[in-house]
Amino acid sequence: MLVVTTPTVEGKTITNYMGIVTGEAIMGANIFKDFFAGIRDIVGGRSAAYEKELRRAKEVAIQEMCEEAQEKGANAVVGVDLDYETIQVGQGGSMLMVSANGTAVRFAN
């Protein structure tokens, strides 16, 4: 499944637009990751734990979107947009949310 952020693909002709497709992923980040990420925010640097969870959530959201497109008979998704949010839960906890959406299309062979 071809997945692009552009509305078209050079050299390809879209023969059928099959509608909007979406995928979402909400991943919990445990208290230890939250704690160490907070320390890194104070002293600077990158939080490898959050980066890993964010990549995993992005992969899940894109995969879910592609599965929906495939069910519609598409062979590509164009105009893909990724949105990222942090959801606060409970006493200082948080969850990562990634949503992917685009337009399922069928290209001519």
VMD Tcl script that builds the backbone (N, CA, C; Angstrom):
set m [mol new atoms 327]
animate dup $m
set s [atomselect $m all]
$s set {name element resname resid chain x y z} {
  {N N MET 1 A 0.866 -1.181 0.000}
  {CA C MET 1 A 0.000 0.000 0.000}
  {C C MET 1 A 0.900 1.227 0.000}
  {N N LEU 2 A 0.718 2.060 -1.008}
  {CA C LEU 2 A 1.458 3.302 -1.104}
  {C C LEU 2 A 0.786 4.331 -0.195}
  {N N VAL 3 A 1.577 4.998 0.644}
  {CA C VAL 3 A 1.059 6.002 1.578}
  {C C VAL 3 A 1.896 7.265 1.400}
  {N N VAL 4 A 1.226 8.359 1.001}
  {CA C VAL 4 A 1.945 9.615 0.768}
  {C C VAL 4 A 1.188 10.792 1.381}
  {N N THR 5 A 1.933 11.846 1.655}
  {CA C THR 5 A 1.319 13.064 2.201}
  {C C THR 5 A 0.851 13.998 1.101}
  {N N THR 6 A 1.275 13.756 -0.114}
  {CA C THR 6 A 0.885 14.607 -1.247}
  {C C THR 6 A -0.477 14.179 -1.791}
  {N N PRO 7 A -1.174 15.075 -2.487}
  {CA C PRO 7 A -2.501 14.725 -3.014}
  {C C PRO 7 A -2.446 13.851 -4.269}
  {N N THR 8 A -1.283 13.777 -4.896}
  {CA C THR 8 A -1.108 12.956 -6.098}
  {C C THR 8 A 0.266 12.293 -6.040}
  {N N VAL 9 A 0.499 11.370 -6.973}
  {CA C VAL 9 A 1.807 10.735 -7.105}
  {C C VAL 9 A 2.243 10.906 -8.555}
  {N N GLU 10 A 3.395 11.489 -8.735}
  {CA C GLU 10 A 3.893 11.744 -10.079}
  {C C GLU 10 A 3.943 10.449 -10.889}
  {N N GLY 11 A 3.403 10.514 -12.092}
  {CA C GLY 11 A 3.423 9.364 -12.976}
  {C C GLY 11 A 2.293 8.372 -12.756}
  {N N LYS 12 A 1.435 8.621 -11.773}
  {CA C LYS 12 A 0.304 7.731 -11.489}
  {C C LYS 12 A -0.995 8.472 -11.744}
  {N N THR 13 A -1.986 7.746 -12.234}
  {CA C THR 13 A -3.307 8.325 -12.475}
  {C C THR 13 A -4.306 7.711 -11.508}
  {N N ILE 14 A -4.943 8.552 -10.699}
  {CA C ILE 14 A -5.972 8.079 -9.772}
  {C C ILE 14 A -7.231 7.799 -10.575}
  {N N THR 15 A -7.728 6.578 -10.474}
  {CA C THR 15 A -8.936 6.206 -11.223}
  {C C THR 15 A -10.182 6.194 -10.348}
  {N N ASN 16 A -9.990 6.120 -9.029}
  {CA C ASN 16 A -11.145 6.030 -8.140}
  {C C ASN 16 A -10.790 6.586 -6.758}
  {N N TYR 17 A -11.605 7.510 -6.277}
  {CA C TYR 17 A -11.477 8.024 -4.909}
  {C C TYR 17 A -12.464 7.244 -4.050}
  {N N MET 18 A -11.979 6.643 -2.979}
  {CA C MET 18 A -12.810 5.745 -2.174}
  {C C MET 18 A -13.172 6.303 -0.809}
  {N N GLY 19 A -12.806 7.518 -0.545}
  {CA C GLY 19 A -13.210 8.161 0.699}
  {C C GLY 19 A -12.102 8.298 1.720}
  {N N ILE 20 A -12.437 8.994 2.773}
  {CA C ILE 20 A -11.501 9.251 3.868}
  {C C ILE 20 A -11.312 7.979 4.684}
  {N N VAL 21 A -10.062 7.725 5.059}
  {CA C VAL 21 A -9.741 6.606 5.945}
  {C C VAL 21 A -8.940 7.143 7.123}
  {N N THR 22 A -9.104 6.500 8.266}
  {CA C THR 22 A -8.438 6.971 9.481}
  {C C THR 22 A -7.854 5.808 10.275}
  {N N GLY 23 A -6.938 6.140 11.125}
  {CA C GLY 23 A -6.387 5.193 12.074}
  {C C GLY 23 A -5.985 5.962 13.319}
  {N N GLU 24 A -6.203 5.360 14.467}
  {CA C GLU 24 A -5.845 6.018 15.720}
  {C C GLU 24 A -5.085 5.046 16.604}
  {N N ALA 25 A -4.206 5.599 17.420}
  {CA C ALA 25 A -3.486 4.797 18.402}
  {C C ALA 25 A -3.315 5.641 19.657}
  {N N ILE 26 A -3.679 5.071 20.785}
  {CA C ILE 26 A -3.462 5.726 22.080}
  {C C ILE 26 A -2.606 4.783 22.893}
  {N N MET 27 A -1.440 5.262 23.261}
  {CA C MET 27 A -0.473 4.432 23.986}
  {C C MET 27 A -0.220 5.024 25.356}
  {N N GLY 28 A -0.249 4.179 26.348}
  {CA C GLY 28 A 0.063 4.614 27.701}
  {C C GLY 28 A 1.558 4.709 27.901}
  {N N ALA 29 A 1.969 5.657 28.668}
  {CA C ALA 29 A 3.376 5.787 29.059}
  {C C ALA 29 A 3.415 5.607 30.570}
  {N N ASN 30 A 4.196 4.648 31.021}
  {CA C ASN 30 A 4.159 4.346 32.463}
  {C C ASN 30 A 4.803 5.437 33.313}
  {N N ILE 31 A 4.617 5.344 34.590}
  {CA C ILE 31 A 5.053 6.396 35.517}
  {C C ILE 31 A 6.564 6.603 35.504}
  {N N PHE 32 A 7.344 5.535 35.289}
  {CA C PHE 32 A 8.795 5.692 35.256}
  {C C PHE 32 A 9.237 6.453 34.011}
  {N N LYS 33 A 8.613 6.157 32.877}
  {CA C LYS 33 A 8.923 6.906 31.657}
  {C C LYS 33 A 8.559 8.374 31.850}
  {N N ASP 34 A 7.376 8.626 32.460}
  {CA C ASP 34 A 6.946 10.002 32.711}
  {C C ASP 34 A 7.952 10.723 33.609}
  {N N PHE 35 A 8.394 10.046 34.655}
  {CA C PHE 35 A 9.323 10.644 35.611}
  {C C PHE 35 A 10.639 11.014 34.927}
  {N N PHE 36 A 11.236 10.070 34.212}
  {CA C PHE 36 A 12.521 10.329 33.572}
  {C C PHE 36 A 12.398 11.318 32.414}
  {N N ALA 37 A 11.275 11.311 31.728}
  {CA C ALA 37 A 11.053 12.298 30.669}
  {C C ALA 37 A 10.988 13.693 31.283}
  {N N GLY 38 A 10.349 13.805 32.468}
  {CA C GLY 38 A 10.270 15.089 33.153}
  {C C GLY 38 A 11.641 15.604 33.544}
  {N N ILE 39 A 12.503 14.712 34.000}
  {CA C ILE 39 A 13.874 15.107 34.351}
  {C C ILE 39 A 14.612 15.589 33.113}
  {N N ARG 40 A 14.460 14.887 32.006}
  {CA C ARG 40 A 15.129 15.306 30.764}
  {C C ARG 40 A 14.609 16.653 30.299}
  {N N ASP 41 A 13.301 16.904 30.502}
  {CA C ASP 41 A 12.752 18.201 30.112}
  {C C ASP 41 A 13.416 19.318 30.902}
  {N N ILE 42 A 13.731 19.056 32.162}
  {CA C ILE 42 A 14.343 20.077 33.020}
  {C C ILE 42 A 15.805 20.296 32.642}
  {N N VAL 43 A 16.555 19.211 32.457}
  {CA C VAL 43 A 17.999 19.334 32.214}
  {C C VAL 43 A 18.350 19.335 30.732}
  {N N GLY 44 A 17.385 19.115 29.889}
  {CA C GLY 44 A 17.633 19.094 28.447}
  {C C GLY 44 A 17.886 17.682 27.956}
  {N N GLY 45 A 17.869 17.522 26.682}
  {CA C GLY 45 A 18.102 16.209 26.098}
  {C C GLY 45 A 16.825 15.615 25.558}
  {N N ARG 46 A 16.968 14.420 25.010}
  {CA C ARG 46 A 15.841 13.739 24.378}
  {C C ARG 46 A 15.359 12.610 25.277}
  {N N SER 47 A 14.080 12.335 25.179}
  {CA C SER 47 A 13.493 11.242 25.938}
  {C C SER 47 A 13.304 10.040 25.012}
  {N N ALA 48 A 14.234 9.095 25.068}
  {CA C ALA 48 A 14.198 7.921 24.193}
  {C C ALA 48 A 12.930 7.102 24.410}
  {N N ALA 49 A 12.457 7.013 25.650}
  {CA C ALA 49 A 11.259 6.221 25.947}
  {C C ALA 49 A 10.041 6.803 25.235}
  {N N TYR 50 A 9.876 8.125 25.300}
  {CA C TYR 50 A 8.741 8.757 24.625}
  {C C TYR 50 A 8.881 8.673 23.111}
  {N N GLU 51 A 10.100 8.853 22.612}
  {CA C GLU 51 A 10.312 8.770 21.171}
  {C C GLU 51 A 9.945 7.378 20.652}
  {N N LYS 52 A 10.309 6.356 21.391}
  {CA C LYS 52 A 9.990 4.984 20.994}
  {C C LYS 52 A 8.476 4.757 20.998}
  {N N GLU 53 A 7.795 5.217 22.028}
  {CA C GLU 53 A 6.337 5.068 22.103}
  {C C GLU 53 A 5.649 5.857 20.996}
  {N N LEU 54 A 6.163 7.034 20.702}
  {CA C LEU 54 A 5.580 7.867 19.649}
  {C C LEU 54 A 5.720 7.193 18.289}
  {N N ARG 55 A 6.900 6.638 18.007}
  {CA C ARG 55 A 7.097 5.908 16.744}
  {C C ARG 55 A 6.162 4.717 16.648}
  {N N ARG 56 A 6.014 3.996 17.755}
  {CA C ARG 56 A 5.146 2.815 17.771}
  {C C ARG 56 A 3.686 3.227 17.541}
  {N N ALA 57 A 3.251 4.302 18.188}
  {CA C ALA 57 A 1.875 4.782 18.005}
  {C C ALA 57 A 1.645 5.224 16.562}
  {N N LYS 58 A 2.626 5.895 15.951}
  {CA C LYS 58 A 2.504 6.327 14.561}
  {C C LYS 58 A 2.360 5.113 13.642}
  {N N GLU 59 A 3.174 4.091 13.862}
  {CA C GLU 59 A 3.103 2.879 13.043}
  {C C GLU 59 A 1.740 2.202 13.155}
  {N N VAL 60 A 1.209 2.125 14.378}
  {CA C VAL 60 A -0.102 1.504 14.597}
  {C C VAL 60 A -1.198 2.302 13.889}
  {N N ALA 61 A -1.171 3.630 14.021}
  {CA C ALA 61 A -2.198 4.478 13.396}
  {C C ALA 61 A -2.155 4.357 11.875}
  {N N ILE 62 A -0.957 4.351 11.290}
  {CA C ILE 62 A -0.835 4.226 9.839}
  {C C ILE 62 A -1.293 2.847 9.386}
  {N N GLN 63 A -0.917 1.817 10.114}
  {CA C GLN 63 A -1.337 0.456 9.761}
  {C C GLN 63 A -2.858 0.326 9.795}
  {N N GLU 64 A -3.485 0.886 10.821}
  {CA C GLU 64 A -4.946 0.848 10.940}
  {C C GLU 64 A -5.605 1.582 9.769}
  {N N MET 65 A -5.048 2.731 9.396}
  {CA C MET 65 A -5.567 3.499 8.270}
  {C C MET 65 A -5.435 2.688 6.973}
  {N N CYS 66 A -4.302 2.034 6.778}
  {CA C CYS 66 A -4.069 1.226 5.571}
  {C C CYS 66 A -5.022 0.034 5.503}
  {N N GLU 67 A -5.293 -0.576 6.640}
  {CA C GLU 67 A -6.231 -1.697 6.667}
  {C C GLU 67 A -7.625 -1.249 6.242}
  {N N GLU 68 A -8.042 -0.068 6.705}
  {CA C GLU 68 A -9.348 0.461 6.304}
  {C C GLU 68 A -9.371 0.748 4.800}
  {N N ALA 69 A -8.272 1.292 4.274}
  {CA C ALA 69 A -8.184 1.576 2.843}
  {C C ALA 69 A -8.238 0.282 2.031}
  {N N GLN 70 A -7.554 -0.735 2.492}
  {CA C GLN 70 A -7.539 -2.017 1.797}
  {C C GLN 70 A -8.934 -2.641 1.768}
  {N N GLU 71 A -9.662 -2.516 2.876}
  {CA C GLU 71 A -11.034 -3.030 2.934}
  {C C GLU 71 A -11.933 -2.339 1.903}
  {N N LYS 72 A -11.606 -1.093 1.559}
  {CA C LYS 72 A -12.388 -0.356 0.569}
  {C C LYS 72 A -11.934 -0.672 -0.861}
  {N N GLY 73 A -10.870 -1.462 -0.999}
  {CA C GLY 73 A -10.365 -1.811 -2.319}
  {C C GLY 73 A -9.313 -0.868 -2.858}
  {N N ALA 74 A -8.764 -0.013 -2.010}
  {CA C ALA 74 A -7.756 0.959 -2.443}
  {C C ALA 74 A -6.385 0.292 -2.559}
  {N N ASN 75 A -5.529 0.891 -3.388}
  {CA C ASN 75 A -4.142 0.440 -3.430}
  {C C ASN 75 A -3.173 1.550 -3.008}
  {N N ALA 76 A -3.746 2.667 -2.499}
  {CA C ALA 76 A -2.921 3.766 -1.990}
  {C C ALA 76 A -3.754 4.676 -1.098}
  {N N VAL 77 A -3.048 5.457 -0.281}
  {CA C VAL 77 A -3.685 6.505 0.518}
  {C C VAL 77 A -2.892 7.781 0.248}
  {N N VAL 78 A -3.585 8.813 -0.212}
  {CA C VAL 78 A -2.935 10.091 -0.512}
  {C C VAL 78 A -3.399 11.154 0.485}
  {N N GLY 79 A -2.646 12.252 0.527}
  {CA C GLY 79 A -3.013 13.371 1.396}
  {C C GLY 79 A -2.978 13.015 2.876}
  {N N VAL 80 A -2.067 12.132 3.269}
  {CA C VAL 80 A -2.021 11.664 4.657}
  {C C VAL 80 A -1.571 12.782 5.593}
  {N N ASP 81 A -2.276 12.883 6.707}
  {CA C ASP 81 A -1.967 13.855 7.755}
  {C C ASP 81 A -1.848 13.100 9.067}
  {N N LEU 82 A -0.799 13.387 9.821}
  {CA C LEU 82 A -0.605 12.790 11.144}
  {C C LEU 82 A -0.774 13.867 12.202}
  {N N ASP 83 A -1.554 13.550 13.227}
  {CA C ASP 83 A -1.749 14.467 14.351}
  {C C ASP 83 A -1.296 13.782 15.632}
  {N N TYR 84 A -0.639 14.532 16.498}
  {CA C TYR 84 A -0.109 14.010 17.754}
  {C C TYR 84 A -0.684 14.802 18.915}
  {N N GLU 85 A -1.081 14.106 19.965}
  {CA C GLU 85 A -1.608 14.755 21.169}
  {C C GLU 85 A -1.116 14.003 22.402}
  {N N THR 86 A -0.996 14.705 23.494}
  {CA C THR 86 A -0.750 14.086 24.795}
  {C C THR 86 A -2.013 14.255 25.610}
  {N N ILE 87 A -2.513 13.166 26.156}
  {CA C ILE 87 A -3.730 13.198 26.955}
  {C C ILE 87 A -3.328 12.999 28.414}
  {N N GLN 88 A -3.687 13.955 29.255}
  {CA C GLN 88 A -3.389 13.840 30.683}
  {C C GLN 88 A -4.445 12.964 31.342}
  {N N VAL 89 A -4.000 12.002 32.136}
  {CA C VAL 89 A -4.912 11.116 32.859}
  {C C VAL 89 A -4.457 10.994 34.302}
  {N N GLY 90 A -5.425 10.904 35.167}
  {CA C GLY 90 A -5.115 10.658 36.579}
  {C C GLY 90 A -4.170 11.675 37.183}
  {N N GLN 91 A -3.360 11.200 38.124}
  {CA C GLN 91 A -2.440 12.038 38.885}
  {C C GLN 91 A -1.102 12.168 38.165}
  {N N GLY 92 A -1.030 13.034 37.193}
  {CA C GLY 92 A 0.231 13.294 36.504}
  {C C GLY 92 A 0.579 12.310 35.413}
  {N N GLY 93 A -0.272 11.345 35.145}
  {CA C GLY 93 A 0.001 10.385 34.079}
  {C C GLY 93 A -0.390 10.957 32.733}
  {N N SER 94 A 0.082 10.312 31.698}
  {CA C SER 94 A -0.275 10.783 30.363}
  {C C SER 94 A -0.321 9.617 29.385}
  {N N MET 95 A -1.021 9.854 28.311}
  {CA C MET 95 A -1.087 8.891 27.220}
  {C C MET 95 A -0.775 9.638 25.928}
  {N N LEU 96 A -0.197 8.918 24.981}
  {CA C LEU 96 A 0.132 9.497 23.691}
  {C C LEU 96 A -0.932 9.088 22.688}
  {N N MET 97 A -1.423 10.048 21.910}
  {CA C MET 97 A -2.418 9.737 20.896}
  {C C MET 97 A -1.898 10.197 19.539}
  {N N VAL 98 A -1.967 9.297 18.574}
  {CA C VAL 98 A -1.604 9.624 17.201}
  {C C VAL 98 A -2.787 9.264 16.324}
  {N N SER 99 A -3.172 10.182 15.454}
  {CA C SER 99 A -4.220 9.867 14.483}
  {C C SER 99 A -3.657 10.105 13.087}
  {N N ALA 100 A -4.011 9.201 12.191}
  {CA C ALA 100 A -3.607 9.297 10.789}
  {C C ALA 100 A -4.863 9.314 9.946}
  {N N ASN 101 A -4.924 10.207 8.980}
  {CA C ASN 101 A -6.063 10.212 8.062}
  {C C ASN 101 A -5.602 10.606 6.673}
  {N N GLY 102 A -6.326 10.129 5.683}
  {CA C GLY 102 A -6.007 10.422 4.302}
  {C C GLY 102 A -7.152 10.001 3.422}
  {N N THR 103 A -6.933 10.023 2.122}
  {CA C THR 103 A -7.939 9.630 1.158}
  {C C THR 103 A -7.522 8.323 0.494}
  {N N ALA 104 A -8.380 7.310 0.603}
  {CA C ALA 104 A -8.117 6.034 -0.044}
  {C C ALA 104 A -8.393 6.189 -1.540}
  {N N VAL 105 A -7.455 5.727 -2.357}
  {CA C VAL 105 A -7.610 5.837 -3.810}
  {C C VAL 105 A -7.171 4.550 -4.494}
  {N N ARG 106 A -7.548 4.463 -5.734}
  {CA C ARG 106 A -7.100 3.341 -6.576}
  {C C ARG 106 A -6.376 3.959 -7.767}
  {N N PHE 107 A -5.139 3.517 -7.977}
  {CA C PHE 107 A -4.345 3.954 -9.127}
  {C C PHE 107 A -4.534 2.987 -10.271}
  {N N ALA 108 A -4.427 3.487 -11.498}
  {CA C ALA 108 A -4.433 2.629 -12.684}
  {C C ALA 108 A -3.118 1.860 -12.690}
  {N N ASN 109 A -3.159 0.642 -13.181}
  {CA C ASN 109 A -1.923 -0.157 -13.256}
  {C C ASN 109 A -1.069 0.224 -14.428}
}
mol reanalyze $m
mol bondsrecalc $m
mol representation Tube
mol addrep $m
